[in-house]
Amino acid sequence: MIKSSYELEMERDMLQDALDKCNPNDEARIQELQDRLDIVEADLELDPDDF
C-alpha cells in the first residue's frame, strides 16, 4: 500500500517524537526507530507522479 504524503509526514513526526523520548542507553530501539525514520524520509522524497 502506498501512503500519502500526509500519512508519511505523520509517521515521520511520530518516529521523531519517539526518538526524542527514547532512553539514550537503548541503542537497539534507537537504531530501529532511526532505520524506520530513514525509510519514511526516503519515501517522502519520491515523487508520487512516478507511480
N, C-alpha and C positions, 0 to 999 in steps of 0.2 A: 504494500500500500504506500502510495506517495503522500507525504504530509504536505500541507500548505505551509507557506512561509510563516503565517501566523502561528501555526502549531509548532513549527521548528523554533521560532523565537521564544515561545512559551517554555518549550523543553530546555532550550539553552539557558534561559533565566533560572529555571528550577535547578538545573545542574550546577550553575554558577553559585546559586544560593547554598546548595548542599555542600559544595566545595568550601565556601566561606565558613560554614558552620562545622565542618568536619574536624575531628580530632587530628591535630597536626602529626601525631605519632602513628596514625593508622594509614601507613603508606599504601597498603593494598587497596583500601577504599578510595584513597586519593587518586591512585593510578586508574582504578576502574571508572571513577567519575570523569577524570581528565580524558580518558580514551573515548568515553561516550560523548563528551563535550566536543572533542575534535571531530567526531563523525557528524554531529549535528551542524557544526560550523562549516564543514565541507559541503554538507547538503544544502546549506543556506547559500553557498557560493554558486551552486548550479543554477543555470538559467532555466526556468520552467518551460521556456519555448523550445528547449532542446528535446522535449519528450513528445 
